[in-house]
Structure formats: structure tokens, C-alpha cells
Amino acid sequence: MITSVTKGTTIWLTGLPSAGKSTIARRLSAIVEARGHRVIVLDGDEVRERLNKGLGFSKEDRDENVRRIAYVARLLTEAGAVAIVAAISPYRAARDAARDEIGRFVEIFVHCPLEECIRRDVKGLYKKALAGTIGHFTGVSDPYEDPLRPEIVIETHRETPLQSAERVVLFLQQNDYLPADEAAEEAETFVPERLAPIPSGSEA
């Protein structure tokens, strides 16, 4: 039976393309949902394809993309759901505005060295960006502003997606974002590592 947490929460994963945001979001969603909570994942690529299809990759359009995602996440949070956002969201000011709007907001910096992100990029987008055939690509021709005070920093080149998701759940439990009694079970019970991998290299 799926129930809502007493208070909703937005978990916002930000980082470079191919850092591992979408993969961690899926692992985290599986763990939290299996504990009886309503979870909605707002993946940057899917949101751009459906909700924000007309937006480009200028700073103004990127900020608008984040603003729209934040609006949906706020509605979900107010309804008592756990909203998991996986979006590059490269600019601090836009992320800070999202935090201010939503309130119960956990920022997770999904950190991965640029060289490793390039190695993981199965779509070859970094290669095209480095060759100059793709413009406004975060980490190459557009900036990424690291979070200054994120609640959690995940280093995806040092730990597995399951380990990252378990650390997030522990933080949520310890800081009253999830009920402590619901977080007592071992995360392996829900086998999130068996989920199909998500192709990396998107620019959401």
C-alpha cells in the first residue's frame, strides 16, 4: 500500500551530464517507494521532452526549465509526496530559488570528475561538444556552478548507485524527512541494483 509521508519533500539531484543523477534517482525511488511512500521522479530529460519541449539551452531557458520543475515539485511536496528531481540545473541562483519556493528541499550534489563523465557518455555528446558541433553544453561550453552548501555530496566515481541511494535515505531518516521507523529495513531488500541502467550523456 502506497501512503504519503506526513510532510512531503523534494530531493534535488544536480551535477554534470553523465554524473549519475538519473541512475541514483531510480535507485532512491525504488527504496523509498518500497517503504510505503508515494514517490514521483522528475527526470530532466523527460521533463524537457514533455513539459518544457520548447525551451533551449541558453541561460534564460535553463533557468526557466528549473523554475517549471520547481513549481511541479512544490505541488507534489505540498501534497505529501517525495519528489525526486534529477536535473543538471547548472546555476546556483536557480537552484536557490527552487529551494526558497519549495521549502522542504534536500540538495544533493552528484559529483563526478569531468574526465569520468566523458568516459561514461554512451551518446557521445561530450565528444560532439568538445569538437564544437554542440553548443551550450554544460561542463564544456557552458558553466556548471557547484553547490556551495548541499545537504549531501555524492561521489559517483567512488561508490555504487546503491551505496549513494542508501546514504541519501539515511540522511532523510536522520533529519526527519522520512519517518525513522520506516527506514529501519535494509535497502538491499528492495534490490534497486537490479533495475535496468539508464543511458547517460543527456543534457537536461
Beta strands, then each sheet from edge to edge (+ up, - down):
strand 1: 9-14
strand 2: 39-43
strand 3: 82-86
strand 4: 105-111
strand 5: 152-155
sheet 1: 2+ 3+ 1+ 4+ 5+
end
